[in-house]
């Protein structure tokens, strides 16, 4: 798989394939419970237009192809 093919993967689609669904949808910004740490309030934002994520609980974000793996449940 090339970097261009990986960049074309939708972050929201990737999260859905791993069992994560948005807790809140605000236009093109979807909020999830973080796949990277335990929380009760959604702090993991995915920007559908830019295909990037940011975890406000961790203060980190990036593109899908450089993101860490979701935590094991």
Buried (B, 14 or more C-beta within 10 A) or exposed (E): EEEEEEEEBEBBEBBEEEEBEBEEEEEEBBBBBBBBEEBEEBBBBBBBEEBBBBBBBBEEBEBBEEBEEBEEE
